[in-house]
Amino acid sequence: MAISYIHLFILSFISISRFLVISKAGAESELVADLLTLQSQSESGVIHLNDRTVSKFITSTKTPRPYSLLIFFDAIPLHDKSDLRLPVLVHDFALVASSFIANHNGSNTKLFFCDLEFRESQSSFKLFDVNSLPNIYLVGPDAKSLKDDVEQMEQSGFTRLTESLVEFIESRTQLTVGPIHHSPIISKKQMVLIIGFLLIWSPLAARKIFAGETMFHNPRIWLSGAIFVYFFSVSGAMHIIIRKMPMFLMDREDPNKLIFFYQGTGVQLGLEGFMVGFLFTIVGLLLAVVTHVLVYVKDLKTKRIGMLFSIFVSFWAVKQVIFLDNWKTRYAIHGFWPSRWK
């Protein structure tokens, strides 16, 4: 009789355990299904969270959760501050999210991209202890405390968010993001219009080319283009475009003050690069004048004055660039005399 009670107790315990496991699995699958639904309703795949959904998917859910949440913290009133670059970062975050979902054919249930807006979710901002923007947090399956157990993306990664975010995800979640699907610069309709225009314009263009009446037969156009390419190269404009660096920053200590030169490596502001490019362009133009103009001047006095002026201005321009480099990098460049001259 005692054995029967023991067997009955064991069977009851097993049944209750199975019921709890099934209930927990059902609750977890329901949460994942809700996240997938919210993801499908978003154009980019980024789930918009608020205080209620943060409680539902994070704080009120037992660990370990069957998913991780990558949260971008946003504040719409701060989108007009160029130093934060929030609109650009929102776009890059959505680009990584849509690429990740497309590369996994929408079947991913391990990582979800989310965003939180400050005006709608001030309580959640306090839970995460977010006091500055931009910020990206990864809430893992085992995270209990939103202040201590979450992983924060480093601020240096926001200068090139797309690449840094991919590295951050793959290193922390062991998931592969895959290639980033950038939207095409020209749509199919625009391409059709361009091709049609070229076909219509091609006979007239061919006649002008053979007659030598195009702008490309003008030497001044080629000279202006060469100067532009030189300036574009020495000013670091490609670096500014790729990294999407702002032209200047607002001083956080004094909002009425603008920062045109940023001290520190890895960051080059637009106007800072253009100033250096302008100085180098002066040197290049003076060198061109010396080698292509002064050599044909017959008056010796004029030639000497031109040479001295070119040397003096070029020395001043290069000195300013070296001074700026020393100030930014703390790496000093010292002049020296050849050993034979000592």
C-alpha positions as CSV (number, residue, x, y, z in Angstrom):
1,M,0.0,0.0,0.0
2,A,2.9,2.3,0.9
3,I,4.5,1.5,-2.4
4,S,1.4,2.5,-4.3
5,Y,1.3,5.9,-2.5
6,I,5.0,6.4,-3.4
7,H,4.3,5.5,-7.1
8,L,1.3,7.9,-7.1
9,F,3.5,10.7,-5.7
10,I,6.2,10.1,-8.3
11,L,3.7,10.0,-11.1
12,S,2.1,13.2,-9.8
13,F,5.5,15.0,-9.5
14,I,6.4,13.9,-13.1
15,S,3.1,15.1,-14.4
16,I,3.4,18.5,-12.7
17,S,7.0,18.9,-13.9
18,R,5.9,18.1,-17.5
19,F,3.0,20.6,-17.2
20,L,5.3,23.3,-15.9
21,V,7.9,22.6,-18.7
22,I,5.2,22.7,-21.3
23,S,3.6,25.8,-19.9
24,K,7.0,27.6,-19.8
25,A,7.8,26.5,-23.4
26,G,4.4,27.6,-24.5
27,A,4.9,31.0,-22.9
28,E,8.3,31.4,-24.4
29,S,7.1,30.4,-27.9
30,E,4.2,33.0,-27.5
31,L,6.7,35.7,-26.7
32,V,8.9,34.8,-29.7
33,A,5.7,34.7,-31.8
34,D,4.8,38.2,-30.6
35,L,8.3,39.5,-31.4
36,L,8.1,38.1,-34.9
37,T,4.8,39.7,-35.4
38,L,6.1,43.1,-34.3
39,Q,9.1,42.6,-36.5
40,S,7.0,41.8,-39.6
41,Q,5.0,44.9,-39.0
42,S,8.1,47.1,-39.1
43,E,9.4,48.2,-42.5
44,S,13.0,47.8,-41.5
45,G,12.4,45.0,-39.0
46,V,13.3,47.2,-36.0
47,I,10.7,46.6,-33.2
48,H,9.6,49.8,-31.5
49,L,9.5,49.2,-27.7
50,N,7.9,51.2,-24.9
51,D,7.6,50.9,-21.2
52,R,4.9,48.2,-21.5
53,T,6.7,46.0,-24.0
54,V,10.0,46.4,-22.1
55,S,8.2,44.9,-19.1
56,K,6.6,42.2,-21.2
57,F,9.7,41.0,-23.1
58,I,12.4,41.7,-20.5
59,T,11.6,42.6,-16.9
60,S,8.6,40.3,-16.4
61,T,10.1,37.4,-18.3
62,K,12.0,34.7,-16.4
63,T,15.6,34.0,-17.4
64,P,17.0,32.4,-19.5
65,R,14.9,34.0,-22.3
66,P,14.9,32.2,-25.7
67,Y,16.0,35.5,-27.4
68,S,18.3,38.5,-27.2
69,L,17.3,42.1,-27.7
70,L,19.6,44.7,-29.3
71,I,18.2,48.1,-28.3
72,F,18.9,51.4,-29.9
73,F,18.1,54.4,-27.6
74,D,16.7,57.4,-29.5
75,A,15.3,60.8,-28.7
76,I,13.5,62.6,-31.5
77,P,13.9,66.1,-30.1
78,L,17.7,65.7,-30.4
79,H,17.6,64.8,-34.1
80,D,18.5,68.4,-35.0
81,K,21.8,68.2,-33.1
82,S,24.4,67.5,-35.7
83,D,27.1,66.4,-33.3
84,L,24.9,63.4,-32.2
85,R,24.1,62.3,-35.8
86,L,21.0,60.4,-34.5
87,P,19.1,60.3,-37.9
88,V,22.1,58.8,-39.6
89,L,22.6,56.3,-36.8
90,V,18.9,55.3,-36.9
91,H,19.3,54.7,-40.6
92,D,22.4,52.6,-40.2
93,F,20.8,50.6,-37.3
94,A,17.8,49.9,-39.5
95,L,20.1,48.9,-42.4
96,V,21.9,46.3,-40.3
97,A,18.5,45.0,-38.9
98,S,16.9,44.6,-42.4
99,S,20.1,42.9,-43.7
100,F,20.3,40.5,-40.8
101,I,16.6,39.5,-41.2
102,A,17.0,39.1,-45.0
103,N,20.1,37.0,-44.7
104,H,18.3,34.7,-42.3
105,N,15.2,34.6,-44.4
106,G,13.1,36.0,-41.6
107,S,13.4,32.8,-39.6
108,N,15.7,34.2,-36.9
109,T,14.3,33.8,-33.4
110,K,17.5,34.4,-31.4
111,L,18.1,38.1,-31.9
112,F,15.7,41.0,-32.4
113,F,16.5,44.6,-33.2
114,C,14.6,47.2,-31.1
115,D,14.5,50.9,-30.4
116,L,13.4,53.0,-27.5
117,E,12.3,56.7,-27.7
118,F,13.0,58.8,-24.7
119,R,9.6,60.7,-24.6
120,E,7.6,57.5,-24.7
121,S,9.9,55.4,-22.5
122,Q,11.4,57.5,-19.8
123,S,11.0,54.8,-17.2
124,S,12.8,52.3,-19.4
125,F,15.7,54.8,-19.8
126,K,16.0,54.9,-16.0
127,L,16.0,51.1,-15.8
128,F,18.9,51.0,-18.2
129,D,20.5,54.0,-16.6
130,V,20.9,55.7,-20.0
131,N,22.0,59.3,-19.5
132,S,23.6,60.1,-22.8
133,L,23.0,59.4,-26.5
134,P,23.7,57.7,-28.8
135,N,23.6,54.3,-27.0
136,I,23.1,50.7,-27.9
137,Y,22.6,47.9,-25.4
138,L,22.4,44.1,-25.9
139,V,20.1,42.4,-23.5
140,G,21.1,38.7,-23.4
141,P,19.0,35.7,-22.5
142,D,20.5,35.7,-18.9
143,A,20.3,39.4,-18.2
144,K,18.4,40.2,-15.0
145,S,19.6,43.6,-14.0
146,L,19.3,46.1,-16.8
147,K,22.1,48.2,-15.3
148,D,24.7,45.5,-14.6
149,D,23.9,42.5,-16.9
150,V,23.6,44.2,-20.2
151,E,26.4,44.8,-22.7
152,Q,26.9,48.4,-24.0
153,M,28.4,49.2,-27.3
154,E,31.5,51.4,-27.1
155,Q,31.1,55.1,-28.1
156,S,34.0,54.8,-30.6
157,G,31.9,52.4,-32.7
158,F,29.4,55.1,-33.6
159,T,31.8,56.8,-36.0
160,R,31.3,53.8,-38.3
161,L,28.1,52.2,-36.9
162,T,27.4,49.7,-39.7
163,E,30.8,47.9,-39.4
164,S,31.1,48.3,-35.7
165,L,27.6,47.0,-35.0
166,V,28.2,43.9,-37.1
167,E,31.4,43.2,-35.2
168,F,29.6,43.8,-31.9
169,I,26.7,41.4,-32.7
170,E,29.0,38.6,-34.0
171,S,31.4,38.8,-31.0
172,R,28.6,38.9,-28.3
173,T,25.9,36.6,-29.7
174,Q,28.0,34.2,-31.9
175,L,25.5,34.9,-34.7
176,T,26.5,35.7,-38.2
177,V,25.0,38.9,-39.6
178,G,26.0,38.4,-43.2
179,P,26.4,40.9,-46.0
180,I,24.8,44.4,-45.6
181,H,22.2,45.1,-48.3
182,H,22.6,48.8,-49.1
183,S,19.7,50.4,-51.0
184,P,20.6,51.2,-54.6
185,I,21.5,54.8,-55.4
186,I,19.4,54.8,-58.6
187,S,16.1,53.0,-58.7
188,K,14.9,50.9,-61.7
189,K,12.6,53.7,-63.0
190,Q,15.4,56.2,-62.8
191,M,17.7,53.9,-64.6
192,V,15.2,53.4,-67.5
193,L,14.8,57.2,-67.8
194,I,18.6,57.7,-67.8
195,I,19.1,55.1,-70.5
196,G,16.3,56.6,-72.6
197,F,17.8,60.1,-72.3
198,L,21.2,58.8,-73.3
199,L,19.8,57.0,-76.4
200,I,18.0,60.2,-77.5
201,W,21.0,62.5,-76.8
202,S,23.7,60.2,-78.2
203,P,23.4,61.3,-81.9
204,L,23.8,65.0,-80.9
205,A,26.7,64.1,-78.6
206,A,28.5,62.1,-81.3
207,R,28.3,65.1,-83.7
208,K,29.7,67.5,-81.1
209,I,32.5,65.0,-80.2
210,F,33.7,64.6,-83.8
211,A,33.5,68.4,-84.3
212,G,35.5,69.1,-81.1
213,E,32.9,71.3,-79.6
214,T,32.4,69.6,-76.3
215,M,33.4,70.9,-72.9
216,F,36.0,68.2,-72.7
217,H,37.9,69.8,-75.5
218,N,38.5,72.9,-73.3
219,P,41.9,72.8,-71.5
220,R,40.4,75.0,-68.7
221,I,37.9,72.3,-67.8
222,W,40.7,69.7,-67.5
223,L,42.8,72.2,-65.4
224,S,39.8,72.8,-63.0
225,G,39.1,69.1,-62.8
226,A,42.7,68.4,-61.9
227,I,42.7,71.0,-59.1
228,F,39.4,69.6,-57.8
229,V,40.7,66.0,-57.7
230,Y,43.9,67.2,-56.0
231,F,41.9,69.1,-53.3
232,F,39.5,66.2,-52.9
233,S,42.4,63.9,-52.3
234,V,44.5,65.9,-49.8
235,S,41.4,67.2,-47.8
236,G,40.4,63.6,-46.8
237,A,36.9,64.2,-48.4
238,M,36.5,60.5,-49.1
239,H,37.1,59.7,-45.4
240,I,34.5,62.3,-44.4
241,I,31.9,60.9,-46.9
242,I,32.5,57.2,-45.9
243,R,32.5,57.9,-42.2
244,K,29.7,60.4,-42.5
245,M,31.5,62.9,-40.4
246,P,29.8,66.2,-39.6
247,M,31.3,69.5,-40.8
248,F,31.5,70.8,-37.2
249,L,30.4,69.9,-33.7
250,M,28.5,71.8,-31.0
251,D,30.4,72.5,-27.8
252,R,28.5,70.6,-25.1
253,E,29.8,73.0,-22.4
254,D,28.8,76.1,-24.4
255,P,26.0,75.6,-26.9
256,N,26.7,78.9,-28.7
257,K,30.3,77.7,-29.5
258,L,31.2,75.6,-32.5
259,I,34.1,73.1,-32.7
260,F,35.9,73.1,-36.1
261,F,39.0,71.2,-35.0
262,Y,38.6,68.1,-32.9
263,Q,41.6,67.0,-30.8
264,G,42.0,63.2,-31.0
265,T,42.9,60.6,-33.6
266,G,40.2,58.7,-35.6
267,V,37.9,61.8,-36.0
268,Q,38.2,64.4,-38.7
269,L,35.6,67.0,-39.1
270,G,34.6,68.3,-42.5
271,L,35.8,71.9,-42.2
272,E,39.0,70.6,-40.6
273,G,39.8,68.5,-43.6
274,F,38.8,71.2,-46.0
275,M,41.2,73.7,-44.3
276,V,44.1,71.2,-44.6
277,G,43.1,70.5,-48.2
278,F,43.1,74.3,-48.9
279,L,46.6,74.7,-47.5
280,F,47.9,71.7,-49.5
281,T,46.2,73.0,-52.6
282,I,48.0,76.4,-52.2
283,V,51.3,74.5,-52.1
284,G,50.4,72.5,-55.2
285,L,49.3,75.6,-57.1
286,L,52.5,77.5,-56.2
287,L,54.6,74.5,-57.3
288,A,52.7,74.5,-60.6
289,V,53.3,78.2,-61.0
290,V,57.1,77.8,-60.4
291,T,57.5,74.9,-62.8
292,H,55.1,76.1,-65.6
293,V,55.1,79.9,-65.4
294,L,58.2,81.3,-63.7
295,V,60.5,79.3,-66.0
296,Y,59.3,81.3,-68.9
297,V,59.7,84.7,-67.2
298,K,62.7,86.6,-68.7
299,D,63.0,89.3,-66.0
300,L,65.4,87.9,-63.4
301,K,64.2,90.1,-60.6
302,T,60.5,89.1,-61.1
303,K,61.5,85.5,-61.2
304,R,63.4,85.7,-57.9
305,I,60.5,87.5,-56.2
306,G,58.1,84.9,-57.4
307,M,60.4,82.1,-56.2
308,L,60.9,83.6,-52.7
309,F,57.1,84.3,-52.4
310,S,56.3,80.7,-53.4
311,I,58.9,79.2,-50.9
312,F,57.7,81.5,-48.1
313,V,54.0,80.7,-48.5
314,S,54.6,77.0,-49.1
315,F,56.7,76.8,-45.9
316,W,54.0,78.6,-43.9
317,A,51.2,76.3,-45.2
318,V,53.1,73.1,-44.5
319,K,54.0,74.4,-41.1
320,Q,50.3,75.0,-40.3
321,V,49.5,71.4,-41.3
322,I,52.3,70.0,-39.2
323,F,51.2,72.1,-36.2
324,L,47.6,70.8,-36.6
325,D,48.8,67.2,-36.8
326,N,50.9,67.6,-33.6
327,W,47.9,69.1,-31.8
328,K,45.6,66.4,-32.8
329,T,47.8,63.3,-32.4
330,R,50.3,64.5,-29.8
331,Y,53.0,63.1,-32.1
332,A,55.7,65.7,-32.7
333,I,57.5,66.0,-36.0
334,H,61.0,67.4,-35.6
335,G,63.2,68.9,-38.4
336,F,66.8,67.8,-38.7
337,W,69.9,68.6,-40.7
338,P,71.7,65.9,-42.7
339,S,74.7,64.6,-40.9
340,R,77.1,65.9,-43.7
341,W,75.9,69.4,-43.0
342,K,76.9,69.5,-39.3
